[in-house]
Amino acid sequence: MISKFLSKLKSILFKSSVSPETPLKKEKKAVKSLKTSKTKTKTKAVNSKKNIESLTTLPGVGAKSAKALYEAGYKTTKAVIAADEKDLLAVSGVGINLVKKLKNLK
């Protein structure tokens, strides 16, 4: 008898605050957002690989220095060419000879 009373009380109390459809809708939204976040991270990974590969087209820039430049914030070849010599030298893996080669491109 007490269990029936408690179950009715729960149904009355929780009926107004949470509808039975709400958890399903939240779950569907969570699944959708999870799918979109996965595609966004895949897209970012593909874009970063493409940008790093494009940096290797610069003379004297190999895979390691391209990755270091990309991680330092130089996403495009134009950004690398336009950067100050001091800023480029601050990037680990970039030496004075590479900076000289890049400045000859201007």
Secondary structure, 3 states (H helix, E strand, C coil): CHHHHHHHHHHHHHHHHCCCCHHHHHHHHHHHHHHHHHHHHHHHHHHHHHHHHHHCCCCCCCHHHHHHHHHCCCCCHHHHHHCCHHHHHCCCCCCHHHHHHHHCCC
